[in-house]
Amino acid sequence: MKNILFLVGSLRKDSLNKRLSLVAERLLAEKYVTTRYDLADIPLFNGGFERSAPDSVLGLREAISAADGVFWTTPEYNYALPGVVKNAIDWASRPMLPRNSIVGTPMNGVVATGSATNGIRSLTDLIRIWNGCGGAAVGFDFVLQQAHTKFVDQDGEENLEPVALKMLKFNIDNLQRSIDGKGGAVATANWDAYVGHTT
C-alpha cells in the first residue's frame, strides 16, 4: 500500500492548516498508508551541517524518501511561504547532489488562511521551490480563504463545508493520479540528466 506523508507549515497547536490536514488525511485513509512528520524540532538551516544533520532533519529526509507522495497544508505569512516550510525544504534538499530526498516525489499543497484575499503567493512559492529541488509538484491551486468559517461538525468529527470539501478532494485525487501515473519519473530522469551534465 502506498504512503502519503502529511506536512503542516504551521507550528501552532490548533492551526487551521493542521485541522485541514487531518480532514485530508481521513479522505485518504482507506486507500493509503498516511504518515506525518512534525516540523517543530527542525533547527534553522545551517549549510555547515548539511552532511552531519541532527536527528530531526535525518528523520524528515527519511520520511520524504519513504513517501510515495507528499501533501502540504500551509498558511501564508506576509505575502509569502512561511519560514518553517522553506527551512524544512532547505534541509530536505541537502545534500543536493547526486539526489536529495525530494527528487521525483509528487507533491500537492493547500493553503488555509483566515484572509479573504491572500494565500496564493504561499502556494506558488511552495510549487516553485519543490520543483526547483527536483520534486514533482502537481500544481493545481486551492487556497481555502476565510478558513475559520469553512469547518463544520459532522457526526462529532470535524469536516469541511461541501464546496471546500469538494476542492480538497479534487486536490487529493490529483496527487493520487500523479502517484499512480508515476508522475515523479520524469522529474527524476530530468534531475539525473542534469547531474550527469554538470558533473
LUMMARVO-829908 format. One record per atom (N, C-alpha, C): residue number from 0; residue in one letter; chain; x negated, y, z negated. Coordinates in nm, 4 decimals. Layout:
<atoms>
 num residu chaine        x        y        z
 NUM      a      A        X        Y        Z
...
</atoms>
This chain:
<atoms>
 num residu chaine        x        y        z
   0      m      A  -0.0841  -0.1193   0.0000
   0      m      A   0.0000   0.0000   0.0000
   0      m      A  -0.0879   0.1247   0.0000
   1      k      A  -0.0533   0.2223   0.0809
   1      k      A  -0.1347   0.3422   0.0940
   1      k      A  -0.1167   0.4369  -0.0242
   2      n      A  -0.2213   0.5176  -0.0445
   2      n      A  -0.2287   0.6023  -0.1630
   2      n      A  -0.2256   0.7500  -0.1250
   3      i      A  -0.1359   0.8270  -0.1880
   3      i      A  -0.1304   0.9718  -0.1718
   3      i      A  -0.1797   1.0362  -0.2998
   4      l      A  -0.2771   1.1243  -0.2870
   4      l      A  -0.3310   1.1984  -0.4005
   4      l      A  -0.2618   1.3337  -0.4094
   5      f      A  -0.2100   1.3651  -0.5282
   5      f      A  -0.1460   1.4950  -0.5528
   5      f      A  -0.2416   1.5850  -0.6294
   6      l      A  -0.2628   1.7052  -0.5760
   6      l      A  -0.3459   1.8056  -0.6406
   6      l      A  -0.2649   1.9329  -0.6572
   7      v      A  -0.2763   1.9933  -0.7758
   7      v      A  -0.1982   2.1131  -0.8089
   7      v      A  -0.2937   2.2300  -0.8293
   8      g      A  -0.2690   2.3391  -0.7588
   8      g      A  -0.3580   2.4538  -0.7621
   8      g      A  -0.3292   2.5540  -0.8710
   9      s      A  -0.2548   2.5137  -0.9721
   9      s      A  -0.2280   2.5991  -1.0876
   9      s      A  -0.2582   2.5192  -1.2130
  10      l      A  -0.3251   2.5825  -1.3087
  10      l      A  -0.3610   2.5133  -1.4328
  10      l      A  -0.2576   2.5345  -1.5433
  11      r      A  -0.1587   2.6172  -1.5178
  11      r      A  -0.0564   2.6439  -1.6193
  11      r      A   0.0248   2.5179  -1.6453
  12      k      A   0.0496   2.4889  -1.7710
  12      k      A   0.1111   2.3621  -1.8109
  12      k      A   0.2420   2.3352  -1.7379
  13      d      A   0.3311   2.4320  -1.7351
  13      d      A   0.4623   2.4123  -1.6735
  13      d      A   0.4760   2.4946  -1.5461
  14      s      A   0.3714   2.4978  -1.4657
  14      s      A   0.3721   2.5814  -1.3458
  14      s      A   0.4780   2.5347  -1.2461
  15      l      A   0.5246   2.6287  -1.1664
  15      l      A   0.6208   2.5961  -1.0616
  15      l      A   0.5634   2.4926  -0.9654
  16      n      A   0.4340   2.5027  -0.9385
  16      n      A   0.3712   2.4107  -0.8445
  16      n      A   0.3551   2.2701  -0.9011
  17      k      A   0.3331   2.2597  -1.0309
  17      k      A   0.3295   2.1269  -1.0923
  17      k      A   0.4686   2.0637  -1.0879
  18      r      A   0.5691   2.1431  -1.1155
  18      r      A   0.7065   2.0922  -1.1101
  18      r      A   0.7421   2.0478  -0.9686
  19      l      A   0.7022   2.1277  -0.8705
  19      l      A   0.7276   2.0916  -0.7312
  19      l      A   0.6542   1.9635  -0.6937
  20      s      A   0.5322   1.9496  -0.7419
  20      s      A   0.4527   1.8308  -0.7147
  20      s      A   0.5202   1.7052  -0.7694
  21      l      A   0.5800   1.7153  -0.8853
  21      l      A   0.6473   1.5994  -0.9456
  21      l      A   0.7701   1.5590  -0.8643
  22      v      A   0.8425   1.6582  -0.8116
  22      v      A   0.9559   1.6271  -0.7243
  22      v      A   0.9062   1.5561  -0.5982
  23      a      A   0.7986   1.6089  -0.5399
  23      a      A   0.7426   1.5486  -0.4188
  23      a      A   0.6958   1.4059  -0.4446
  24      e      A   0.6337   1.3849  -0.5580
  24      e      A   0.5829   1.2511  -0.5900
  24      e      A   0.6961   1.1487  -0.5969
  25      r      A   0.8088   1.1887  -0.6520
  25      r      A   0.9219   1.0953  -0.6602
  25      r      A   0.9738   1.0577  -0.5217
  26      l      A   0.9640   1.1489  -0.4260
  26      l      A   1.0089   1.1194  -0.2900
  26      l      A   0.9219   1.0144  -0.2223
  27      l      A   0.7986   1.0025  -0.2671
  27      l      A   0.7037   0.9097  -0.2064
  27      l      A   0.6889   0.7784  -0.2809
  28      a      A   0.7367   0.7747  -0.4022
  28      a      A   0.7022   0.6650  -0.4930
  28      a      A   0.7393   0.5269  -0.4411
  29      e      A   0.8449   0.5164  -0.3606
  29      e      A   0.8889   0.3846  -0.3152
  29      e      A   0.7991   0.3273  -0.2054
  30      k      A   0.7356   0.4148  -0.1271
  30      k      A   0.6580   0.3685  -0.0120
  30      k      A   0.5075   0.3740  -0.0343
  31      y      A   0.4640   0.4523  -0.1311
  31      y      A   0.3215   0.4750  -0.1502
  31      y      A   0.2825   0.4622  -0.2964
  32      v      A   0.1567   0.4297  -0.3181
  32      v      A   0.0965   0.4493  -0.4492
  32      v      A   0.0650   0.5980  -0.4598
  33      t      A   0.1016   0.6608  -0.5701
  33      t      A   0.0720   0.8023  -0.5868
  33      t      A  -0.0221   0.8204  -0.7052
  34      t      A  -0.1208   0.9056  -0.6861
  34      t      A  -0.2165   0.9342  -0.7925
  34      t      A  -0.2285   1.0854  -0.8072
  35      r      A  -0.2820   1.1273  -0.9219
  35      r      A  -0.3015   1.2701  -0.9498
  35      r      A  -0.4421   1.2903  -1.0032
  36      y      A  -0.4926   1.4105  -0.9822
  36      y      A  -0.6209   1.4464  -1.0426
  36      y      A  -0.6089   1.5870  -1.0977
  37      d      A  -0.6373   1.6002  -1.2278
  37      d      A  -0.6265   1.7285  -1.2966
  37      d      A  -0.7524   1.8108  -1.2707
  38      l      A  -0.7350   1.9321  -1.2208
  38      l      A  -0.8481   2.0174  -1.1869
  38      l      A  -0.8957   2.1036  -1.3039
  39      a      A  -0.8345   2.0879  -1.4194
  39      a      A  -0.8640   2.1761  -1.5324
  39      a      A  -1.0083   2.1664  -1.5798
  40      d      A  -1.0705   2.0503  -1.5648
  40      d      A  -1.2065   2.0309  -1.6163
  40      d      A  -1.3148   2.0491  -1.5094
  41      i      A  -1.2769   2.0932  -1.3915
  41      i      A  -1.3758   2.1154  -1.2863
  41      i      A  -1.4477   2.2485  -1.3140
  42      p      A  -1.5799   2.2484  -1.3318
  42      p      A  -1.6518   2.3736  -1.3591
  42      p      A  -1.6622   2.4595  -1.2336
  43      l      A  -1.7055   2.5831  -1.2508
  43      l      A  -1.7303   2.6680  -1.1357
  43      l      A  -1.8411   2.6077  -1.0499
  44      f      A  -1.8232   2.6173  -0.9191
  44      f      A  -1.9190   2.5559  -0.8280
  44      f      A  -2.0578   2.6154  -0.8455
  45      n      A  -2.1562   2.5285  -0.8489
  45      n      A  -2.2965   2.5682  -0.8570
  45      n      A  -2.3724   2.4805  -0.7585
  46      g      A  -2.4191   2.5418  -0.6500
  46      g      A  -2.4862   2.4660  -0.5461
  46      g      A  -2.6109   2.3944  -0.5921
  47      g      A  -2.6664   2.4377  -0.7043
  47      g      A  -2.7853   2.3719  -0.7563
  47      g      A  -2.7576   2.2339  -0.8117
  48      f      A  -2.6277   2.2037  -0.8309
  48      f      A  -2.5912   2.0745  -0.8909
  48      f      A  -2.5029   1.9908  -0.7993
  49      e      A  -2.4993   2.0241  -0.6704
  49      e      A  -2.4066   1.9522  -0.5839
  49      e      A  -2.4415   1.8051  -0.5694
  50      r      A  -2.5675   1.7679  -0.5858
  50      r      A  -2.6069   1.6266  -0.5780
  50      r      A  -2.6172   1.5610  -0.7155
  51      s      A  -2.6003   1.6390  -0.8197
  51      s      A  -2.6008   1.5837  -0.9555
  51      s      A  -2.4837   1.6443  -1.0312
  52      a      A  -2.3668   1.6327  -0.9706
  52      a      A  -2.2462   1.6977  -1.0217
  52      a      A  -2.1966   1.6309  -1.1492
  53      p      A  -2.1235   1.7051  -1.2328
  53      p      A  -2.0662   1.6465  -1.3540
  53      p      A  -1.9596   1.5417  -1.3224
  54      d      A  -1.9258   1.4626  -1.4238
  54      d      A  -1.8319   1.3518  -1.4045
  54      d      A  -1.6968   1.3962  -1.3502
  55      s      A  -1.6498   1.5129  -1.3935
  55      s      A  -1.5194   1.5600  -1.3466
  55      s      A  -1.5203   1.5822  -1.1959
  56      v      A  -1.6315   1.6295  -1.1437
  56      v      A  -1.6448   1.6519  -0.9997
  56      v      A  -1.6590   1.5192  -0.9253
  57      l      A  -1.7392   1.4288  -0.9803
  57      l      A  -1.7529   1.2965  -0.9183
  57      l      A  -1.6178   1.2267  -0.9113
  58      g      A  -1.5376   1.2429  -1.0163
  58      g      A  -1.4042   1.1832  -1.0174
  58      g      A  -1.3149   1.2413  -0.9095
  59      l      A  -1.3242   1.3727  -0.8891
  59      l      A  -1.2452   1.4371  -0.7836
  59      l      A  -1.2873   1.3855  -0.6466
  60      r      A  -1.4176   1.3794  -0.6229
  60      r      A  -1.4656   1.3286  -0.4939
  60      r      A  -1.4189   1.1861  -0.4694
  61      e      A  -1.4254   1.1044  -0.5717
  61      e      A  -1.3830   0.9654  -0.5585
  61      e      A  -1.2330   0.9558  -0.5319
  62      a      A  -1.1552   1.0415  -0.6000
  62      a      A  -1.0100   1.0395  -0.5822
  62      a      A  -0.9723   1.0774  -0.4396
  63      i      A  -1.0386   1.1775  -0.3833
  63      i      A  -1.0107   1.2178  -0.2450
  63      i      A  -1.0557   1.1095  -0.1478
  64      s      A  -1.1739   1.0531  -0.1693
  64      s      A  -1.2255   0.9479  -0.0811
  64      s      A  -1.1351   0.8255  -0.0795
  65      a      A  -1.0754   0.7949  -0.1950
  65      a      A  -0.9905   0.6760  -0.2065
  65      a      A  -0.8503   0.6979  -0.1516
  66      a      A  -0.8126   0.8228  -0.1273
  66      a      A  -0.6760   0.8541  -0.0846
  66      a      A  -0.6605   0.8401   0.0660
  67      d      A  -0.5444   0.7937   0.1073
  67      d      A  -0.5108   0.7925   0.2499
  67      d      A  -0.4623   0.9296   0.2945
  68      g      A  -0.4178   1.0097   0.1996
  68      g      A  -0.3725   1.1447   0.2289
  68      g      A  -0.3665   1.2253   0.1007
  69      v      A  -0.3716   1.3574   0.1150
  69      v      A  -0.3674   1.4486   0.0010
  69      v      A  -0.2510   1.5450   0.0188
  70      f      A  -0.1779   1.5676  -0.0900
  70      f      A  -0.0674   1.6630  -0.0890
  70      f      A  -0.0933   1.7679  -0.1961
  71      w      A  -0.1172   1.8921  -0.1520
  71      w      A  -0.1426   2.0048  -0.2417
  71      w      A  -0.0134   2.0816  -0.2694
  72      t      A   0.0040   2.1261  -0.3916
  72      t      A   0.1006   2.2313  -0.4217
  72      t      A   0.0220   2.3411  -0.4916
  73      t      A   0.0360   2.4632  -0.4434
  73      t      A  -0.0478   2.5713  -0.4935
  73      t      A   0.0257   2.7044  -0.4900
  74      p      A  -0.0038   2.7927  -0.5830
  74      p      A   0.0502   2.9285  -0.5744
  74      p      A  -0.0327   3.0142  -0.4793
  75      e      A   0.0064   3.1400  -0.4682
  75      e      A  -0.0748   3.2419  -0.4022
  75      e      A  -0.1043   3.3496  -0.5060
  76      y      A  -0.2318   3.3801  -0.5240
  76      y      A  -0.2722   3.4841  -0.6185
  76      y      A  -0.3360   3.5990  -0.5417
  77      n      A  -0.2848   3.7183  -0.5616
  77      n      A  -0.3440   3.8369  -0.4988
  77      n      A  -0.3638   3.8187  -0.3484
  78      y      A  -0.2608   3.7659  -0.2846
  78      y      A  -0.2576   3.7522  -0.1392
  78      y      A  -0.3601   3.6535  -0.0854
  79      a      A  -0.3976   3.5536  -0.1659
  79      a      A  -0.4985   3.4572  -0.1208
  79      a      A  -0.4837   3.3267  -0.1983
  80      l      A  -0.5600   3.2283  -0.1555
  80      l      A  -0.5656   3.0989  -0.2217
  80      l      A  -0.6236   3.1149  -0.3630
  81      p      A  -0.5694   3.0494  -0.4643
  81      p      A  -0.6254   3.0600  -0.5992
  81      p      A  -0.7688   3.0080  -0.6060
  82      g      A  -0.8470   3.0670  -0.6950
  82      g      A  -0.9852   3.0261  -0.7129
  82      g      A  -0.9996   2.8802  -0.7496
  83      v      A  -0.9038   2.8261  -0.8251
  83      v      A  -0.9145   2.6867  -0.8687
  83      v      A  -0.9104   2.5911  -0.7488
  84      v      A  -0.8347   2.6275  -0.6463
  84      v      A  -0.8257   2.5427  -0.5264
  84      v      A  -0.9542   2.5520  -0.4455
  85      k      A  -0.9987   2.6744  -0.4194
  85      k      A  -1.1229   2.6936  -0.3441
  85      k      A  -1.2398   2.6277  -0.4157
  86      n      A  -1.2439   2.6396  -0.5473
  86      n      A  -1.3511   2.5797  -0.6265
  86      n      A  -1.3512   2.4272  -0.6133
  87      a      A  -1.2326   2.3678  -0.6208
  87      a      A  -1.2220   2.2221  -0.6080
  87      a      A  -1.2685   2.1758  -0.4696
  88      i      A  -1.2296   2.2498  -0.3656
  88      i      A  -1.2700   2.2129  -0.2305
  88      i      A  -1.4203   2.2324  -0.2122
  89      d      A  -1.4757   2.3383  -0.2702
  89      d      A  -1.6203   2.3596  -0.2613
  89      d      A  -1.6966   2.2408  -0.3189
  90      w      A  -1.6543   2.1920  -0.4350
  90      w      A  -1.7195   2.0757  -0.4962
  90      w      A  -1.6964   1.9484  -0.4139
  91      a      A  -1.5707   1.9292  -0.3703
  91      a      A  -1.5361   1.8054  -0.2991
  91      a      A  -1.6090   1.7942  -0.1661
  92      s      A  -1.6436   1.9086  -0.1061
  92      s      A  -1.7065   1.9072   0.0261
  92      s      A  -1.8588   1.8991   0.0202
  93      r      A  -1.9138   1.8786  -0.0989
  93      r      A  -2.0594   1.8691  -0.1144
  93      r      A  -2.0978   1.7306  -0.1635
  94      p      A  -2.2153   1.6822  -0.1257
  94      p      A  -2.2990   1.7325  -0.0170
  94      p      A  -2.2217   1.7295   0.1146
  95      m      A  -2.2356   1.8343   0.1929
  95      m      A  -2.1571   1.8493   0.3156
  95      m      A  -2.1879   1.7404   0.4174
  96      l      A  -2.3142   1.7040   0.4299
  96      l      A  -2.3588   1.6075   0.5311
  96      l      A  -2.4185   1.4836   0.4656
  97      p      A  -2.4090   1.3659   0.5282
  97      p      A  -2.3530   1.3431   0.6615
  97      p      A  -2.1996   1.3401   0.6630
  98      r      A  -2.1372   1.2982   0.5538
  98      r      A  -1.9918   1.3069   0.5408
  98      r      A  -1.9584   1.3418   0.3973
  99      n      A  -1.8707   1.4385   0.3804
  99      n      A  -1.8211   1.4681   0.2455
  99      n      A  -1.6875   1.3984   0.2249
 100      s      A  -1.6332   1.4069   0.1051
 100      s      A  -1.5132   1.3295   0.0713
 100      s      A  -1.3881   1.3760   0.1454
 101      i      A  -1.3916   1.4947   0.2026
 101      i      A  -1.2737   1.5487   0.2715
 101      i      A  -1.2648   1.5021   0.4163
 102      v      A  -1.3766   1.4673   0.4758
 102      v      A  -1.3813   1.4359   0.6199
 102      v      A  -1.2788   1.3285   0.6571
 103      g      A  -1.1939   1.3626   0.7548
 103      g      A  -1.0962   1.2678   0.8058
 103      g      A  -0.9741   1.2466   0.7188
 104      t      A  -0.9622   1.3208   0.6097
 104      t      A  -0.8492   1.2994   0.5175
 104      t      A  -0.7304   1.3848   0.5578
 105      p      A  -0.6171   1.3229   0.5952
 105      p      A  -0.4964   1.4011   0.6233
 105      p      A  -0.4500   1.4755   0.4984
 106      m      A  -0.4041   1.5979   0.5177
 106      m      A  -0.3592   1.6799   0.4055
 106      m      A  -0.2408   1.7646   0.4485
 107      n      A  -0.1447   1.7776   0.3596
 107      n      A  -0.0406   1.8768   0.3782
 107      n      A  -0.0243   1.9504   0.2465
 108      g      A   0.0269   2.0723   0.2543
 108      g      A   0.0401   2.1522   0.1337
 108      g      A   0.1665   2.2354   0.1347
 109      v      A   0.2108   2.2699   0.0154
 109      v      A   0.3264   2.3558  -0.0043
 109      v      A   0.2886   2.4618  -0.1064
 110      v      A   0.3315   2.5831  -0.0833
 110      v      A   0.3106   2.6914  -0.1780
 110      v      A   0.4425   2.7216  -0.2476
 111      a      A   0.4414   2.7187  -0.3798
 111      a      A   0.5561   2.7619  -0.4587
 111      a      A   0.5205   2.8945  -0.5242
 112      t      A   0.6045   2.9948  -0.5044
 112      t      A   0.5775   3.1269  -0.5575
 112      t      A   0.7049   3.1903  -0.6111
 113      g      A   0.6889   3.2713  -0.7124
 113      g      A   0.8024   3.3461  -0.7648
 113      g      A   0.8390   3.4637  -0.6768
 114      s      A   0.7514   3.4977  -0.5836
 114      s      A   0.7730   3.6107  -0.4946
 114      s      A   0.8809   3.5798  -0.3911
 115      a      A   0.9454   3.6862  -0.3445
 115      a      A   1.0448   3.6714  -0.2380
 115      a      A   0.9831   3.6883  -0.1006
 116      t      A   0.8551   3.7284  -0.0949
 116      t      A   0.7953   3.7603   0.0349
 116      t      A   0.6587   3.6972   0.0583
 117      n      A   0.5841   3.6652  -0.0450
 117      n      A   0.4459   3.6204  -0.0291
 117      n      A   0.4332   3.4679  -0.0308
 118      g      A   0.3129   3.4198  -0.0021
 118      g      A   0.2844   3.2768  -0.0114
 118      g      A   0.2143   3.2198   0.1098
 119      i      A   0.2444   3.2731   0.2282
 119      i      A   0.1915   3.2127   0.3498
 119      i      A   0.0405   3.2283   0.3598
 120      r      A  -0.0156   3.3330   0.2997
 120      r      A  -0.1608   3.3521   0.3077
 120      r      A  -0.2346   3.2389   0.2372
 121      s      A  -0.1824   3.1971   0.1236
 121      s      A  -0.2444   3.0885   0.0490
 121      s      A  -0.2423   2.9591   0.1302
 122      l      A  -0.1301   2.9322   0.1923
 122      l      A  -0.1176   2.8099   0.2718
 122      l      A  -0.2093   2.8160   0.3938
 123      t      A  -0.2173   2.9308   0.4563
 123      t      A  -0.3066   2.9477   0.5714
 123      t      A  -0.4521   2.9276   0.5321
 124      d      A  -0.4902   2.9838   0.4162
 124      d      A  -0.6258   2.9633   0.3648
 124      d      A  -0.6550   2.8156   0.3437
 125      l      A  -0.5597   2.7459   0.2810
 125      l      A  -0.5779   2.6046   0.2492
 125      l      A  -0.6003   2.5223   0.3754
 126      i      A  -0.5188   2.5438   0.4759
 126      i      A  -0.5297   2.4694   0.6012
 126      i      A  -0.6627   2.4981   0.6699
 127      r      A  -0.6991   2.6253   0.6753
 127      r      A  -0.8236   2.6652   0.7428
 127      r      A  -0.9460   2.6054   0.6749
 128      i      A  -0.9500   2.6140   0.5425
 128      i      A  -1.0668   2.5653   0.4692
 128      i      A  -1.0750   2.4128   0.4742
 129      w      A  -0.9619   2.3451   0.4590
 129      w      A  -0.9605   2.1983   0.4642
 129      w      A  -1.0125   2.1492   0.5988
 130      n      A  -0.9609   2.2087   0.7065
 130      n      A  -1.0071   2.1693   0.8400
 130      n      A  -1.1541   2.2027   0.8603
 131      g      A  -1.1976   2.3151   0.8059
 131      g      A  -1.3371   2.3543   0.8188
 131      g      A  -1.4332   2.2581   0.7518
 132      c      A  -1.3841   2.1856   0.6520
 132      c      A  -1.4663   2.0864   0.5817
 132      c      A  -1.4537   1.9478   0.6437
 133      g      A  -1.3865   1.9381   0.7583
 133      g      A  -1.3751   1.8103   0.8283
 133      g      A  -1.2472   1.7354   0.8018
 134      g      A  -1.1572   1.7940   0.7244
 134      g      A  -1.0297   1.7291   0.6953
 134      g      A  -0.9314   1.7421   0.8104
 135      a      A  -0.8147   1.6825   0.7934
 135      a      A  -0.7116   1.6830   0.8972
 135      a      A  -0.5821   1.7388   0.8389
 136      a      A  -0.5740   1.8722   0.8322
 136      a      A  -0.4537   1.9355   0.7779
 136      a      A  -0.3389   1.9223   0.8759
 137      v      A  -0.2217   1.8844   0.8244
 137      v      A  -0.1043   1.8676   0.9091
 137      v      A  -0.0575   2.0034   0.9598
 138      g      A  -0.0510   2.1006   0.8700
 138      g      A  -0.0304   2.2382   0.9120
 138      g      A   0.1108   2.2839   0.9379
 139      f      A   0.2126   2.2144   0.8892
 139      f      A   0.3490   2.2646   0.9002
 139      f      A   0.3791   2.3522   0.7790
 140      d      A   0.4182   2.4772   0.8045
 140      d      A   0.4309   2.5759   0.6972
 140      d      A   0.5568   2.5537   0.6135
 141      f      A   0.5367   2.5527   0.4819
 141      f      A   0.6502   2.5541   0.3896
 141      f      A   0.6093   2.6323   0.2655
 142      v      A   0.6686   2.7487   0.2499
 142      v      A   0.6491   2.8295   0.1301
 142      v      A   0.7817   2.8345   0.0564
 143      l      A   0.7820   2.7872  -0.0672
 143      l      A   0.9023   2.7892  -0.1493
 143      l      A   0.9027   2.9215  -0.2265
 144      q      A   0.9625   3.0226  -0.1668
 144      q      A   0.9689   3.1545  -0.2286
 144      q      A   1.0805   3.1584  -0.3332
 145      q      A   1.0620   3.2477  -0.4320
 145      q      A   1.1547   3.2549  -0.5456
 145      q      A   1.1795   3.1144  -0.6015
 146      a      A   1.0698   3.0442  -0.6180
 146      a      A   1.0772   2.9019  -0.6530
 146      a      A   1.1498   2.8767  -0.7840
 147      h      A   1.1414   2.9703  -0.8765
 147      h      A   1.2065   2.9519  -1.0070
 147      h      A   1.3585   2.9398  -0.9945
 148      t      A   1.4143   2.9815  -0.8805
 148      t      A   1.5592   2.9724  -0.8599
 148      t      A   1.5983   2.8469  -0.7817
 149      k      A   1.5014   2.7672  -0.7385
 149      k      A   1.5300   2.6555  -0.6479
 149      k      A   1.5351   2.5191  -0.7161
 150      f      A   1.5013   2.5151  -0.8449
 150      f      A   1.5051   2.3879  -0.9165
 150      f      A   1.6443   2.3655  -0.9754
 151      v      A   1.6907   2.2410  -0.9679
 151      v      A   1.8222   2.2049  -1.0213
 151      v      A   1.8095   2.0760  -1.1011
 152      d      A   1.9021   2.0577  -1.1917
 152      d      A   1.9090   1.9327  -1.2678
 152      d      A   1.9975   1.8348  -1.1921
 153      q      A   1.9456   1.7140  -1.1730
 153      q      A   2.0225   1.6121  -1.1035
 153      q      A   2.0190   1.4840  -1.1864
 154      d      A   2.1260   1.4601  -1.2566
 154      d      A   2.1367   1.3424  -1.3424
 154      d      A   2.0224   1.3372  -1.4447
 155      g      A   1.9919   1.4534  -1.5030
 155      g      A   1.8897   1.4600  -1.6061
 155      g      A   1.7480   1.4644  -1.5545
 156      e      A   1.7308   1.4758  -1.4225
 156      e      A   1.5981   1.4789  -1.3623
 156      e      A   1.5863   1.6049  -1.2766
 157      e      A   1.4712   1.6727  -1.2860
 157      e      A   1.4550   1.7964  -1.2109
 157      e      A   1.4377   1.7672  -1.0622
 158      n      A   1.5105   1.8430  -0.9816
 158      n      A   1.5047   1.8277  -0.8365
 158      n      A   1.5106   1.9661  -0.7743
 159      l      A   1.5235   1.9719  -0.6425
 159      l      A   1.5368   2.0985  -0.5718
 159      l      A   1.6757   2.1110  -0.5111
 160      e      A   1.7176   2.2348  -0.4914
 160      e      A   1.8451   2.2549  -0.4223
 160      e      A   1.8317   2.1993  -0.2801
 161      p      A   1.9430   2.1672  -0.2147
 161      p      A   1.9390   2.0867  -0.0916
 161      p      A   1.8508   2.1390   0.0204
 162      v      A   1.8522   2.2696   0.0497
 162      v      A   1.7732   2.3218   0.1609
 162      v      A   1.6239   2.3084   0.1318
 163      a      A   1.5837   2.3451   0.0108
 163      a      A   1.4427   2.3336  -0.0271
 163      a      A   1.3985   2.1881  -0.0288
 164      l      A   1.4844   2.0992  -0.0764
 164      l      A   1.4512   1.9572  -0.0803
 164      l      A   1.4336   1.9020   0.0609
 165      k      A   1.5167   1.9460   0.1526
 165      k      A   1.5048   1.9020   0.2921
 165      k      A   1.3707   1.9450   0.3504
 166      m      A   1.3277   2.0676   0.3218
 166      m      A   1.1992   2.1165   0.3719
 166      m      A   1.0820   2.0420   0.3081
 167      l      A   1.0927   2.0139   0.1796
 167      l      A   0.9868   1.9382   0.1117
 167      l      A   0.9750   1.7994   0.1722
 168      k      A   1.0873   1.7347   0.1935
 168      k      A   1.0850   1.6003   0.2532
 168      k      A   1.0276   1.6048   0.3950
 169      f      A   1.0597   1.7094   0.4694
 169      f      A   1.0055   1.7254   0.6042
 169      f      A   0.8528   1.7314   0.6001
 170      n      A   0.7980   1.8046   0.5045
 170      n      A   0.6527   1.8162   0.4933
 170      n      A   0.5880   1.6862   0.4486
 171      i      A   0.6531   1.6142   0.3596
 171      i      A   0.6022   1.4835   0.3175
 171      i      A   0.6063   1.3852   0.4343
 172      d      A   0.7154   1.3876   0.5103
 172      d      A   0.7266   1.2995   0.6269
 172      d      A   0.6174   1.3290   0.7294
 173      n      A   0.5847   1.4581   0.7460
 173      n      A   0.4776   1.4944   0.8386
 173      n      A   0.3431   1.4373   0.7936
 174      l      A   0.3185   1.4420   0.6638
 174      l      A   0.1956   1.3835   0.6111
 174      l      A   0.1946   1.2323   0.6334
 175      q      A   0.3082   1.1678   0.6100
 175      q      A   0.3169   1.0235   0.6324
 175      q      A   0.2887   0.9881   0.7784
 176      r      A   0.3457   1.0660   0.8706
 176      r      A   0.3224   1.0389   1.0129
 176      r      A   0.1752   1.0560   1.0492
 177      s      A   0.1116   1.1554   0.9892
 177      s      A  -0.0307   1.1762   1.0154
 177      s      A  -0.1134   1.0581   0.9661
 178      i      A  -0.0784   1.0074   0.8480
 178      i      A  -0.1495   0.8923   0.7916
 178      i      A  -0.1258   0.7673   0.8769
 179      d      A   0.0009   0.7402   0.9052
 179      d      A   0.0351   0.6194   0.9795
 179      d      A  -0.0184   0.6237   1.1234
 180      g      A  -0.0287   0.7440   1.1800
 180      g      A  -0.0785   0.7599   1.3155
 180      g      A  -0.2285   0.7798   1.3222
 181      k      A  -0.2938   0.7560   1.2066
 181      k      A  -0.4394   0.7708   1.1981
 181      k      A  -0.4838   0.9102   1.2417
 182      g      A  -0.4129   1.0109   1.1877
 182      g      A  -0.4397   1.1493   1.2225
 182      g      A  -0.5781   1.1965   1.1839
 183      g      A  -0.6407   1.1291   1.0876
 183      g      A  -0.7742   1.1696   1.0466
 183      g      A  -0.8847   1.1162   1.1352
 184      a      A  -0.8528   1.0237   1.2264
 184      a      A  -0.9568   0.9597   1.3077
 184      a      A  -1.0268   1.0594   1.3999
 185      v      A  -0.9503   1.1494   1.4589
 185      v      A  -1.0099   1.2482   1.5489
 185      v      A  -1.0992   1.3437   1.4703
 186      a      A  -1.0523   1.3869   1.3536
 186      a      A  -1.1323   1.4765   1.2696
 186      a      A  -1.2634   1.4095   1.2303
 187      t      A  -1.2574   1.2808   1.1973
 187      t      A  -1.3787   1.2077   1.1603
 187      t      A  -1.4742   1.1954   1.2786
 188      a      A  -1.4207   1.1613   1.3947
 188      a      A  -1.5043   1.1473   1.5145
 188      a      A  -1.5703   1.2801   1.5505
 189      n      A  -1.4940   1.3883   1.5407
 189      n      A  -1.5498   1.5197   1.5717
 189      n      A  -1.6579   1.5591   1.4712
 190      w      A  -1.6343   1.5255   1.3459
 190      w      A  -1.7333   1.5565   1.2428
 190      w      A  -1.8633   1.4797   1.2677
 191      d      A  -1.8496   1.3500   1.2944
 191      d      A  -1.9680   1.2681   1.3196
 191      d      A  -2.0440   1.3167   1.4424
 192      a      A  -1.9703   1.3604   1.5453
 192      a      A  -2.0351   1.4142   1.6648
 192      a      A  -2.1101   1.5423   1.6315
 193      y      A  -2.0495   1.6243   1.5487
 193      y      A  -2.1157   1.7494   1.5059
 193      y      A  -2.2443   1.7195   1.4300
 194      v      A  -2.2360   1.6250   1.3374
 194      v      A  -2.3537   1.5888   1.2589
 194      v      A  -2.4635   1.5339   1.3496
 195      g      A  -2.4247   1.4471   1.4442
 195      g      A  -2.5225   1.3917   1.5371
 195      g      A  -2.5871   1.4977   1.6246
 196      h      A  -2.5108   1.6011   1.6551
 196      h      A  -2.5619   1.7083   1.7405
 196      h      A  -2.6586   1.8004   1.6664
 197      t      A  -2.6395   1.8137   1.5362
 197      t      A  -2.7162   1.9117   1.4612
 197      t      A  -2.8325   1.8512   1.3827
 198      t      A  -2.8419   1.7176   1.3786
 198      t      A  -2.9498   1.6553   1.3002
 198      t      A  -3.0524   1.5899   1.3924
</atoms>
